[in-house]
């Protein structure tokens, strides 16, 4: 469902990194690549379970696009809305925010005063060059994304708060 929700655009590349999951992720992604040549998808795998922060750091190192967006495998995008958010990427902004919706229908609206919320990775498209050198803290079991967000904002990014609800958070 996560992969199906990604807009099919020439300017989007998708990286999946399996962190030694036990749910047949490698085979599923391999088949997805074969069945969906319209999605620019590259798959990677950790040799041992390394955790969220290490895995995301490796994905960010692999990225070549102008902006990076991180999503979890059990979440998905509202495709048309995410497509609208991508269209806002003019290079003018270091970070473009989208809102997220939870399973119970609650919308978490990202505004300037809430930029460090714990779901920040899934609410922001961030310019790759702007976060160059930043890493998720691999020694943190929880909240690595929140602390990464704090590091991003310590650099005083130019932000656009789109108001678009584009992400479904499980």
C-alpha positions in Angstrom: 0.0 0.0 0.0 2.9 2.4 0.8 4.5 1.9 -2.6 1.2 2.1 -4.5 0.5 5.5 -2.9 3.6 7.1 -4.4 2.9 9.4 -7.3 4.3 8.1 -10.6 6.6 11.0 -11.6 9.9 11.2 -13.4 11.3 13.4 -10.7 10.6 11.0 -7.8 13.0 8.2 -7.0 12.0 5.7 -4.3 14.5 3.8 -2.1 13.4 0.9 0.1 15.8 -0.5 2.7 15.0 -3.7 4.4 16.2 -3.8 8.0 16.2 -7.7 8.3 12.4 -7.8 8.5 10.7 -11.2 9.0 7.8 -10.4 6.7 9.3 -11.4 3.3 10.0 -7.7 2.5 12.9 -8.5 0.1 10.8 -10.8 -2.1 7.8 -8.4 -2.0 9.9 -5.5 -3.1 11.7 -7.5 -5.8 8.4 -8.5 -7.3 7.1 -5.0 -7.0 10.0 -3.7 -9.0 9.2 -6.2 -11.8 5.5 -5.5 -11.8 5.8 -1.6 -11.6 8.5 -0.4 -14.0 6.8 3.0 -13.9 8.2 3.6 -10.3 11.8 4.5 -10.1 12.5 2.1 -7.3 15.8 0.9 -5.9 16.0 -1.7 -3.1 18.7 -2.2 -0.5 19.0 -4.4 2.6 20.9 -4.4 5.8 22.9 -7.5 6.5 22.0 -7.4 10.1 19.2 -5.5 12.0 20.5 -2.0 12.6 17.4 -0.1 13.6 15.5 2.9 12.3 18.2 5.6 12.6 21.0 3.6 10.8 18.6 2.5 8.1 17.3 6.0 7.4 20.9 7.4 7.5 21.9 4.9 4.8 18.8 5.8 2.7 19.6 9.5 2.9 23.2 8.8 1.9 21.9 7.0 -1.2 19.6 9.7 -2.3 20.4 11.8 -5.3 17.3 13.9 -5.6 16.9 17.6 -4.6 14.5 16.8 -1.8 14.1 13.8 0.6 10.9 12.5 2.1 10.9 9.6 4.6 8.0 7.4 5.1 7.4 4.2 7.1 6.4 0.9 5.5 3.1 0.7 7.3 2.0 4.2 6.3 0.9 5.6 3.0 0.5 8.8 1.0 -2.7 10.5 -0.2 -1.3 10.3 -3.7 -3.0 13.4 -5.3 -2.3 15.5 -2.3 1.3 14.5 -2.0 1.6 15.2 -5.8 0.4 18.8 -5.0 3.0 19.1 -2.3 5.8 18.0 -4.6 4.6 20.6 -7.1 5.4 23.3 -4.4 9.1 22.3 -4.5 10.7 25.2 -6.3 14.1 25.1 -4.8 13.2 28.2 -2.8 12.5 26.3 0.4 14.7 24.1 2.5 11.7 22.4 4.0 8.1 21.9 2.8 5.6 20.6 5.3 2.5 18.5 4.8 0.0 17.4 7.4 -0.7 13.9 8.5 -3.8 12.0 9.3 -4.0 9.2 11.9 -6.2 6.1 11.7 -8.9 7.7 13.9 -9.2 10.6 11.4 -7.3 13.1 13.5 -5.3 15.5 11.4 -2.0 16.7 12.8 -1.5 20.1 11.2 2.1 21.2 11.0 2.5 24.9 11.7 5.4 27.1 12.5 4.9 26.6 16.3 4.7 22.8 15.9 7.7 22.1 13.6 9.4 19.8 16.1 6.5 17.4 16.5 7.6 13.7 16.8 6.2 12.8 13.4 8.4 15.4 11.7 10.1 13.0 9.2 6.8 12.1 7.7 5.6 15.7 7.6 8.5 17.3 5.7 10.1 17.2 2.4 13.6 18.5 3.1 16.3 19.7 0.7 19.0 17.1 0.6 21.8 19.7 0.4 20.4 21.5 3.4 20.7 18.5 5.6 24.0 17.3 4.3 26.1 16.2 7.2 23.2 15.7 9.6 22.4 12.2 10.8 19.7 10.5 12.8 21.3 9.6 16.2 21.9 5.8 16.0 22.3 5.4 19.7 18.7 6.5 20.3 16.1 3.8 20.5 13.2 6.2 20.3 12.6 9.7 19.0 15.6 9.7 16.5 13.4 11.5 14.0 12.4 14.2 16.6 16.0 14.9 17.4 17.0 14.9 13.7 14.2 17.5 13.3 15.7 19.6 16.0 19.0 19.5 14.3 17.4 20.6 11.0 15.7 23.6 12.6 18.9 24.6 14.3 20.1 25.5 10.8 17.2 28.0 10.4 15.7 26.6 7.2 13.4 28.5 4.9 10.1 26.7 5.4 6.7 26.4 3.6 3.8 25.1 5.6 1.6 23.8 2.8 -1.5 23.0 4.8 -1.9 19.9 2.6 -2.8 16.6 4.3 -0.8 14.2 2.3 0.3 11.4 4.7 -1.6 8.7 6.5 0.1 7.6 9.7 -0.6 4.3 11.2 
